[in-house]
Amino acid sequence: MPRSLRRPAALFLLTFGLGSVLALAQHVPPAADAPQRPDPESLTAADWQADLEFLAAAIERQHPRPYHSISRQDFQAEVRALHDRLPELDTDQTLVELARLVARLGPGDGHSRVRLERGFIRSQLPLRFYLFEDQLYITSAAPAYGHLAGSRVLSLSGVAADTAVAKVGEIVAADNAFHRRLNAALYLAAPEVLRGLGLADPDGVTLGVEGSDTPQKVAFAPWPEDPEELFSKPAYDPARLGSPPGWVTMRPAETPVPLYLSRPSDRYWHQELSSDAGRVLYAQVNVVGNQEGEPSLADFYGELLARAESGSYEKLVIDVRLNGGGNNFLNRALIHGLIRSDVMNVRGRTYVLLGRTTFSAAGNLVTKLSHETDVVFAGEPSGASPNHFGDARPVTLPRSGLQVSISTLYWQDGGPMDERPWVAPDIAVDLAAADFAAGRDPVLEAVLALDPATVGASFDDLLTQAYTEGGIEAAIAAYRAYRADPFHRYAETERYMNRAGYFLLRDGRLEDAIRIFELNVEAYPESFNVWDSLGEALLEAGRYHEAAQNYARSLELNPANSNAERMLERIRAAANAHRQDG
């Protein structure tokens, strides 16, 4: 077992240090202990410039595809611009700009990040934040600021809260928007980040909170001697909802802890529940890793499925909302077990709860389940992108000692054409601040309330059935109804519609295919692939001018789309030949 998973203090440092080690590990060795670092304030601009050059070279050397979302030319231009600005920046601003640079590697690369840990983060804001339904709340506060616990934040030092969150989001390495929400709230507790972004005074932050006309000044507190005192369960706080002993929380002490937060330090466990629909077997898996002294994760999954298949349970619920990753090769027992199960691999029988903390190896798990099984997903979108860069390894910058994690592998568990930003829930349920304060779990409640017999078909099956029974107009009506359903507000339909369009195209139903592709363009105008597909159908229909327009738009969105380039050349050549013949 990696040492970093055995030491609570080390894990806390990584958790508070703007990321959890579990979210960085997909079966890779833990980071070596950091070397003795100089005082960051003693570093000169020349030191930081040397480290910047070292970092840029390390990214290019170690990352499998560093320029997947930003061109090498643009990235190098940003490196040069930062190099020239460094003499004007203080230490906090320098750290922020280095984090911003690494975050520029883009979506699907949340493993690559500047590790702002102890030594560089040397104090704390004595508050904890969380974004509930895109609104920033204080979940807990040190006793001196206990009256703020549960307050919605309107502004930070005169900057509107949503603007402040967006500014922090620009320097957060993240796979997608939901992963960014998770980590942006954590960055807000780091004074160095707040000062570096101009969101704080030297000694604290002035908050505007809902329900108060008086600005609330919160002073920065020194970093504690014993970091284990900061969290009551420092070994694992994946939801970022914990608080140090003695702090005031937005959930009153007499309010029961919801089931999903009741055993966060246990890697995996299960419990029987009851619902109106019958008995339910609930399991929580917080780490994709074996637990010392317990049956292996593979054995746990084997026992879980055996119990579920016994016929005495109406539903199996597997909760990975707090799972930040681990060793993704340990996912196979569950994936293969469900694929083999004629009892549980039936839509409406097995549910997987996911959310913004579902990342790394846990992201690999839900991606595979989304492709290979009929599980029903509930909650909010996963923090991991189906295809993402991972297995990050740390690089230590030589002058400052600052560590930067850089991805080493590209995981394509979704397949080469899976461009989803996340695995979306079939049943979208957001956690509201009022739910958390009341100790409620609206996600589990929604799943328990469902009658398995009434769980709707997957979008793919729904579309196929509608087209078979009523033709293209029925399929379009089913599509629009599906997208209008609030339960499906995060659902991604692009790949299914694209697949349906190509099925119709190959079957000779050209006009129906064009209608499907047009709907996809309407829904996903920033996807190069949907424009390319529509272009192909229009070209086959002989609508050359429209086809060329679609291919041109596809190429504009993705200059690397060689197919669009070839098709445009063919259309131009055909047009020239036609003119010469005329």
Secondary structure, 3 states (H helix, E strand, C coil): CCHHHCCHHHHHHHHHCCCCHHHHCECCCCCCCCCCCCCHHHCCHHHHHHHHHHHHHHHHHHCCCCCCCCCHHHHHHHHHHHHHHHHHCCHHHHHHHHHHHHHCCCCCCCCCEEECCECCECEECCEEEEEECCEEEEEEECHHHHHHCCCEEEEECCEEHHHHHHHHHCCCCCCCHHHHHHHHHHHCCCHHHHHHCCCCCCCEEEEEECCCCCCEEEECEECCCCHHHHCCCCCCCCCCCCCCCCCEECCCCCCCCCHHHCCCCCCEEEEEEEECCEEEEEEEECCECCCCCCCCHHHHHHHHHHHHCCCCCCEEEEECCCCCCECHHHHHHHHHHHHHCCCCCCCCCEEEEECCCCCCHHHHHHHHHHHHCCCEEEECCCCCCCEEEECCEEEECCCCCCEEEECCEEEECCCCCCCCCCCCCCEECCCCHHHHHCCCCHHHHHHHHCCHHHCCCCHHHHHHHHHHHHHHHHHHHHHHHHHHCHHHCCCCCHHHHHHHHHHHHHCCCHHHHHHHHHHHHHHCCCCHHHHHHHHHHHHHCCCHHHHHHHHHHHHHHCCCCHHHHHHHHHHHHHHHHHHHHC
